[in-house]
Amino acid sequence: MVRPLAILLAATGSAVPAVAQTTNEPTDVGAAPQQPFSVTGGVTGVSQYRFRGISLSDEKFAIQGTINLTHDSGFYAGVWSSSTDGFGERGGSNVEFDLYGGYTARIASGATLDVGLLYYAYPGSKGGDFEFFEPYANVSGTLGPATAKVGVAYGFDQDGLANNSNVYVFGDASAGIPNTGFTLKAHVGYSKGSTRLSPSGEYFDWLVGTDYVTGPLTFGIAYVDTDLDGAKAPRGGASKDIVDAAIVVSLTASF
């Protein structure tokens, strides 16, 4: 999956709550007061964990989970985690643990600004520093059943990025099919930097797929690929296998 940056965040991969909506409608007498905080989350099984097009589970099954705390002011915080496989071919931890926090605000009719900070951690890693911070910002808009988002994530100079910086620019689009539980989705991203986040220094990734929602369950299938090939990938510390095109399937149970 591509986290929501989160994300991914995705990639991408990620779950950032939407801004709370308020109205001027009168409240029913005796109705329970609205709570300022809400908690959401979910557990996902995925055929492989793809982060910005690259398999961090070495093309193996991964289990993922997230929990989010949202305040009606627009502030939110949460944690997201996934099993990995030594970062694919990089060596290191077999788990990724991300902390994030941010703020969403409605900036126009149907448009939302989201800004925040992600901290990527890999407990148990050996052989180097892998943890890093990544501020992000994106703008999303809706028109009927369609949603579009453009955003950027910037990994500034820090030990976990070999004291270099990395920028990731992305665009997402989705559209629900009326009177069905299906949503079509697409993603394209561009990563650039002299870090392990950008094998060969720069690359593109993309995704097309569909989700089907029934109750608390979401079934997903997507075609994921990058423009990294057998020559470019090794120069960035990856292998051809973990950047090849793949069909990724997932099942998420949300609460």
N, C-alpha and C positions, 0 to 999 in steps of 0.2 A: 504494500500500500504506500501511497505517498502521504506522508504525515502533513499535517497541517503544519508546515513549519509551525512542524509544524515543524514548524514546524514547523511540521512540518509538520513541512514540515510538514513533506510531504510532507511531504513526503513524505508535509510533507512534510509525515508523513506527518494529527493531529488534531485536537478538538478545542477550538476557541469559541466560547459562548457568544451568541448574538447579543446585541444591546437590548436591555430591558425596555419594553414599551409601556407607556402610561397613557391614560385617557382621562377625560374630564367627566366621564359617565358617573352618575350617582351610585353610591354603594348601597347594596341592599341592607336593610336593617337586620341585624343579627348575623350577618355574614362574617365568616372568619376573616380577620385582618390579614392582608398580604404580608408575607415574611420578606424582609430585606435581602436575605441570603437564600440561594438555592444551590443544591448539590446535584451534579449529574456525573455520569461515568459509563464505563463499559469494559467488556473483555472481548478480545478479538483473536481468532485463530486464522493465520494467514499462511499460504503455501510457501512463501518466502518473504523476508523483510527487505523491501527495496527502499533505500533512502536516496532521493534525488536520482533515481534510476539505477543505483548500484546496490547489489545484494550484500547486505551486512550480515546475513545469516548463511552465507556461502551456499545459496540456492536451496536451503533446507527450511522445513516448517518452523514457524515462530509463533510464540504466544505473546500477546500484548495486552496492556491494560492502562486505563486512565481514570482519573477522578478530578473533577473541576469544582471549584467554589466560586460562585458569581454573586456580586452585590448589585442591587438594582441601580446603583450610581453609575455602573459601567465598568468598575474595577473587577478583575478576576485573577485567580491563581490556580495552579494545578500541578499535577505530576503525571508523567507518561513513562511507560517502561516497556521494553521489548527484550526477548531473548535474542542473542546474536550468535555468531560463531567465530570468535576471534577477529571481529571486524572483517569477515570474509577472508581475505588473504593477508591482512595486515598484522595479525597476531594481536593478542591482548584479551580483554575481558569477554565473557560470554553473556553479558547483560548490559543493556543501556538503560540509564535512569535519568530522565530529564525533568527539571523543574522550570516552571515558567510563570510569569505574571505580566499583566498588562491592563490596558484600558481601551474600551470601545466607546465610540460616540457617533451619534447620528449627525451627519454633516449636511445632508440634503434629503429630500424625499426619496426614499429607496436606496440611499447611499450611506455606508458606514465606514468610519476610519477605525483601524485597530493598530495600536502600537504596544510593544512589549519587549521583554527580555527572556531569552532561553538560556538555560545552563545545562550543558550536556555532560554527563558523568558516566564513567565506565568502571564500576567497582571491581577491584581485583586485578586491574591491568598491570602488566609488567613490561619492562623494557622501554619506558619513556612516558612522557606526559601526554595524555589524551583529552583531559577535560578542558572545556572552553566555553566562553560566553558568546552569545550572538543576539544583538538587538535586531528587531524586525519591525516593519510597518507595512500595512497593506490597506487598500481601499476596495470595498466590494459594493456591488449594486445589484438590484433585482428589477426585473421587468416581467410581470406575469409569472410564469413558471420557470423563467430563466434567471440564472445568477452568474455574474462574472466577477473576477477578482484579479487585481494586479498588485504585486508586492515586491519587497526587497528585504534580504537578510544580510547583515554585514558582520563577519567575524573579524574583529580588529586584531592587531598584533598582540600575541600572547603565547605563553610556553606551549600550550596544547596545539597550537597551529604553527609550531616551529618558528615562532617570532615573526610570522608573516601575516598578511591579511587576506581575506577571501570575501567575495561578494557573490550573492546568488539572487538573480532576478527571475521572477516567475509570473505566469498567468494561468488562471484556472477558469473553467466555464462548466456549467451544468444546466440541465433543463429537464424538468419533470414531464413525463408523458401523462396528459390529463386522463383521469379516471382509471389509472393503473398505479401500481406501486413502484413503477420503474423510473429511474433517473439516469439520463445519459451524462457522461462526464468526460472532460478532456483537460490536459495539463501540458504546459511546456515550460522548461526552465533552462537557465544559462548560468554556469558557475565559472568563476575566474579567480585564480590566485595561486601562489606558489605554496600550497598546503596540501595535506592529504584529502581535503574536501574537493579538490579539482585535479584528478589524475591528468597528466600531460599538460597541466597549467590552465586549461579551459576545456569545457565540453558542454554539449546540449543534452537534455533528457526530455522525454515526452511520454504521454500516457493517453490512451483512450479506453473507455470501458462503460460499464453500466452497473447500477445498484438496484436491488429490489428489496423494498421494506415491507415487512408484515409484522405488525405488533412491535415488540421490542427487538426483533431480529432484522438484521440487514445482511443480505447476500450480495457479494460483489465479485466481479470479474473484470480484469483489465489487461490490456496489452501494454507492456512497459519496455522502453528501449532507450539507448544513448547513441551518440555518434562516436564513442570510443571503440577502437578496434584492437586487434591482437598486437599491433605495433605501439599504439598510444598508451594503452592501459598499463603495461609493465613499467613504463617510464614514471608512472605515478604511484607505483607500489601496488597495483591491482592486477588481477589476472583477466584474461579474455572472458572466461566463464561467467564472472560476476557482473560483467557489464553488457553481456549479450541480451538480445531481445528475449522476453519471457511472458508467459501468460500467468498472472497472479490471481488466485482466488482467495476469498476471505469470507468469514462469518463472524458477525459482531452481535453481541447481546448487550443492549443498552439499558440504563436505568435513569 
